[in-house]
Structure formats: C-alpha cells, structure tokens
Amino acid sequence: MTSAERFHHVYEECYPRVLAYAISLVGRQVGEDITSETFTIAWRRIHDDVPHPSLPWLLGVARNLAREMRRRDALRYLVAAEEAQRIVGGARDEAGDVAAVIADRHIALQALASLPESDRELLTLIAWHGLSTKEAAQVLKCTGAALAVRLYRARRRLEKALETAQEPDPSEAAPARAAGTPRPHREGAPA
C-alpha cells in the first residue's frame, strides 16, 4: 500500500471521530482547524510515525494542538494584561502586596477578555511582540494613521473595561439603607 493510499484509508476511517473530538475540546470553528492540522501532520508522517490503529495517535495529535493553542492564547492574555496594567499606572513595586498584584492581574485579564478580538490582537502586537505602530500596521494591512486611531480606541476600551472590572459587584455590596433609617445595634459591635 502506498503512503497516499494509507493516508486516504486513515482519513476516511478517522476523520469524523477526530473532528468530533476536536470540537469537544475547542468548539466547532477551531475544532475544524485543529482537525485539518492534525491530518496535515498525519500526511507528513504517514510513512514513519502513524501507527496502526491510527485513531489514538490522531487524537493525541489533536489534543496536543488544542493544548498548544490554549497555551498561546494564555500567553497573549498575560502579555496584554501587562499592557493593561501599564495603562492604568504601571506595575506595582515587586516588594508590594502579592495579593493585590494577583487581584490586579485577574482584573486586567477580565478586562482584556471582554474586548473584541481585534482589540486584543492589536494590543498584543504592540505589547507582546513589541512592534512599532508602523510594523503593526503592516501586519494588519492598514495605514499607520488608521492603526494609531485603532490603537487609541483599543486602549480607551481597555481602560473602560478595567474600570468596569474594578467596580464592586452590586450583589456583594451591603444593601442600601433608606436615609434616616437607624442601623440596628448588635451586641458586641461598635455603635
């Protein structure tokens, strides 16, 4: 059996199951991409690395691709979160309160996650990849002026998202009291 015939057999036999597995990991659209990449890898390695039965090996490849995608996304978020912290006043002193730093990072990640993908991509290009606005404009295929406007707007949306993320949750706040209503006194509590 030639490599092409073997690949065709493996593809016909395993594609639906690999696709279903990938979709269960990352959703339909990304699952289709991961499935395509899985079979691209299988095509390159069909002669030497793809065992028989091939389904477990293919599912392992799909799993590794999904994990790598999540790792890259997490790194992008972390770097963009650092950009968010820079916008709101820079990083805290390293000797400062660790809990506050963790809370700030969580808030920054929340804010970043709430932004549209285009804003996250732009902030990541600038903050993580260290591109200049001119270089980022080339990547995004727009003019430098258009990119500067987009970056300005993305940073403003990030600032607003950070403000929203920092607001206390109303369900956790004490119930509002009517004006003039005295507080009940509890024993042992200061009046």
Secondary structure, 3 states (H helix, E strand, C coil): CCHHHHHHHHHHHHHHHHHHHHHHHHCHHHHHHHHHHHHHHHHHHCCCCCCCCCHHHHHHHHHHHHHHHHHHHHHHHHHHHHHHHHHCCCCCCCCCCHHHHHHHHHHHHHHHHCCCHHHHHHHHHHHCCCCCHHHHHHHHCCCHHHHHHHHHHHHHHHHHHHHHHHCCCCCCCCCCCCCCCCCCCCCCCCC
